[in-house]
Amino acid sequence: MSPERVLRRELIRDLDRLVTADLRPDLTILLDIDAAAGLSRARGRNSRGGLEAEARFENEHLSFHERVRQGYLDLARQEPGRFRIVDASPPPGTVQNEIRRIVDELLSAKK
């Protein structure tokens, strides 16, 4: 694992507060997928697009990606009113339909 990829969550939260002035969106959609499956997709996409040299993030170890995923899931648990977790493992059209349903539901509630 690269040393620059090790950041404490508290530091990330502090930087987020500084940059956003504690503003929060009404909705954050977290596209969740098993780290190994997501990494496989990303590496395949990079390979097909000739982007292997640009894949520093994708070249990190699986354990790094598992920690990043867990970090996002932890954030979602801390703010359940804002986050919606969408299973990103089905085909893209299915994921898109779920996102559309969530957004439509939020917009209908705001009327």
Secondary structure, 3 states (H helix, E strand, C coil): CCHHHCCCHHHHHHHHHHHHCCCCCCCEEEEECCHHHHHHHHHHHHHHCCCHHHCCCCCCCHHHHHHHHHHHHHHHHHCCCCEEEEECCCCHHHHHHHHHHHHHHHHHHHC
